[in-house]
Amino acid sequence: MTLFLITFAVIAAVIFFMAIGVMFGRGAIKGTCGGVNNGECICVQKCEKRRKLEAMAENS
């Protein structure tokens, strides 16, 4: 039972601090280039994986 309470307290603390981060304006979690977002890239600069995907799409 002690292990359960310690584990619960640690997980609750992590969730609490993540919530505090969101409340103080931490940026939203964003995907990376080449993700499952229908091939749309939200990166400012194209990463190597995105360049390869676009090259393959142009050659098809």
C-alpha positions in Angstrom: 0.0 0.0 0.0 2.9 2.3 0.7 4.3 1.8 -2.8 0.9 2.6 -4.3 0.7 5.9 -2.3 4.2 6.9 -3.3 3.6 6.1 -6.9 0.2 8.0 -6.8 1.9 11.0 -5.2 4.7 11.1 -7.8 2.2 10.9 -10.7 -0.1 13.5 -9.2 2.9 15.8 -8.8 3.9 15.4 -12.4 0.4 16.1 -13.6 0.2 19.1 -11.3 3.5 20.6 -12.6 2.5 20.0 -16.2 -0.8 21.9 -15.5 1.1 24.8 -14.0 3.3 24.9 -17.1 0.2 25.1 -19.4 -1.4 27.8 -17.2 1.8 30.0 -17.4 1.7 29.9 -21.2 4.0 27.1 -22.2 3.6 26.6 -26.0 1.4 23.8 -27.2 2.9 20.4 -28.1 3.5 20.3 -31.9 4.2 17.5 -34.2 7.4 17.1 -36.3 8.0 16.9 -40.0 7.0 13.6 -41.5 4.3 12.9 -38.9 0.8 11.5 -39.5 -0.7 14.9 -40.1 -1.5 14.0 -43.8 2.0 15.0 -44.8 1.6 18.6 -43.6 4.7 20.0 -42.0 4.5 22.7 -39.4 8.3 23.1 -39.1 9.9 26.5 -39.9 12.8 24.8 -41.7 12.3 21.5 -43.5 14.1 18.6 -41.8 15.8 15.8 -43.6 12.8 13.5 -43.4 10.5 16.1 -44.9 12.9 16.7 -47.8 13.0 13.0 -48.5 9.2 12.7 -48.5 8.8 15.6 -50.8 11.5 14.3 -53.2 9.7 10.9 -53.3 6.3 12.6 -53.9 7.8 14.6 -56.8 9.3 11.5 -58.4 6.0 9.6 -58.3 
